[in-house]
């Protein structure tokens, strides 16, 4: 018998997506508040889904690791320029801890869990490969994230290093730094023992995280191409994040269709007995 799945992660994920849809319609302080709400809802959906499917102890461990790595690397980055290059946070996002907005480690936490699942599925059970793929799934998100946050004035780059064509204001070394940190973060999460015997690649186990990851990818393309006037970001983010998003979402959707078909056949069989 499968364990009963809580509806809370689904509700929180839907609320996060609704808030993101409203984001382009806001401005000023309302947009800052909206950003905080999106991150909080997304993170809560990830953490509660992890607790529901992998046990409370695993979810607490993942959350503490992601928060610690997120805060630690941001403090290191703003202090030394390593590993992202030189940048600084403005006072637009508050409160701040050690010069880093408290929202930033939460943002690392919200996306680390879906990215970890992307790696698990696409690597087919190979641990080292799952860490690499999961790290890429997390790091490629920054191609959407960084231009958006820089344009909102949440942080500024102090580096004149080259960037991707069309988004030259984000240094290329930043993405290398993201990949390095993501390898550490996803690797640490992978070491956590799972408290429950969960099917790692089932529809039930991945529906909510897949929805969140897929929406982040597709929403990033649509928002940048249509609402934010940043076609280069839409193209680069769509391609790079799509390298893992497309096969991952296809696999989860395939599982969902199989699960639905199996349930329908079982129901039909029960009625004919």
Buried (B, 14 or more C-beta within 10 A) or exposed (E): EEEEBBEBBBBBBBBBBEBBBBBBEBEEEEBBEBBBBBBBBBBBBBBBBBBBBBBEBBBBBBBEBBBBBBBBBBBBBBEEBEBBBBBEBEEBBEEEEEEBBBBBBBBBBBBBBBBBBBBBBBBEEEEEBBBBBBBBBBBBBBBBBBBBBBEBEBBEBEBEEEBBEBBEBBBBBBBBBBBBBBBBBBBBBBEBEEBEEBEBBBBBBBBBBBBBBBBBBBBBBBBBBEEBEBEBBBBBBBEBBBBBBEBBBEBBBEBBEEBEEEEEEEEEEEEEE
